[in-house]
Amino acid sequence: MADTQQGESSTPHHLASFWRCIWKLPIPNKIKAFAWRACRNILLTKANLHSRKVTPDSICEECGVTVESSGHVFWHCARAKEVWLAANIELGAEVGEVSGACKLASTIAHWTIDYLEEFLVANHKIQVKKPVTEIGWTVPHPPCLKINVDGAVFERQRCVGIGVVVRDHSGVGVSAAFFEGDSMVVFKSLTGSITPPSSICNLITGSLLQAARIGECKFSVMPRSGNRAAYGLAQFAKNLSDSCTWIGDTPPFLEQLVFQDVLFSSSS
């Protein structure tokens, strides 16, 4: 594949070396086959289609100036030059055609190899699969009650839902309680780790005042996998127009969530 400006011709040795390089590229075979067709000038360009009387003319659809040959498609068309410019490849005087085949093939082949190697290195990631451990609901120590809470925001309805589930081992009354939710902001606000955001400041203050009436009160943050019942209750509030409380006789959907929590629970 010669430089037409110097009048040299492609030798069988150069061609064989070039094609060995192409066939060894770590790219799909269809791309290698495309390169082979391009160099053999058997692509479905308008020039080839017009010669077979498939199209009425052979003018390039992009620029509308000259015949759409293989060389024009890859090198001479203004759109093609924009692509090479974006790829940082200087065409210079090395570009030409031999029987419609593209020139500068060895340069492009080497650039392709370098580009692919750089791409593979940049995208190589060591994937370390971490074991997924789902944290479930934990049983409170008697006589402590565990109070799971969760909130849900329904933007379309412009309303919020709050779910509270109280569970214990035995006994009546609340002498000790363990509050558990999946909001880190609420947890840190209740424990004094951060200043509560203005949007929940009054709620945090009221909650702490009520908690002070309980003999022993602790707060904890728990992933949603261990807070399913409260989460489901908060979602259920979307369909309610007023607050709703169940003692003992709970709706089926809540019974199922509580049962799942207990079934997969572990001792705290």
PEWOGI-V208751 format. One record per backbone hydrogen bond with DSSP energy under -0.5 kcal/mol. NH is the residue of the N-H (numbers start at 1). CO is the residue of the C=O. Records with the same first field share a line. If there is no record, write none. Layout:
# PEWOGI-V208751
NH->CO, CO
This chain:
# PEWOGI-V208751
4->2
6->3
7->3
8->3
15->11
16->12
17->13
18->14
19->15
20->16
21->17
22->18
23->19
24->20
25->22
27->25
31->28
32->28
33->29
34->30
35->31
36->32
37->33
38->34
39->35
40->36
41->38
42->37
45->43
47->68
49->45
50->46
51->47
52->48
53->50
54->49
55->49
60->66
64->60
68->58
69->67
73->69
74->70
75->71
76->71
77->72
81->77
82->78
83->79
84->80
85->81
86->82
87->83
88->85
89->84
90->88
91->89
94->91
98->101
101->98
103->96
108->104
109->105
110->106
111->107
112->108
113->109
114->110
115->111
116->112
117->113
118->114
119->115
120->116
121->117
122->118
123->119
124->120, 121
125->123
127->125
128->126
129->127
130->128
133->131
134->132
135->133
136->134
139->266
144->141
145->176
146->167
147->145, 178
148->146, 165
149->180
150->163
152->161
154->152, 159
155->153
158->154
159->154
161->152
163->150
165->148
167->146
175->173
177->216
178->145
179->218
180->147
181->220
182->149
184->182
187->183
188->184
189->185
190->186
191->187
192->189
193->188
194->188
200->197
201->197
204->200
205->201
206->202
207->203
208->204
209->205
210->206
211->207
212->208
213->210
214->211
216->175
218->177
220->179
222->181
226->223
227->224
231->227
232->228
233->229
234->230
235->231
236->232
237->233
238->235
239->236
240->237
248->246
249->247
250->248
254->251
255->251
256->252
257->253
258->254
259->255
260->256
261->257
262->258
263->259
264->260
265->262
266->137
268->139
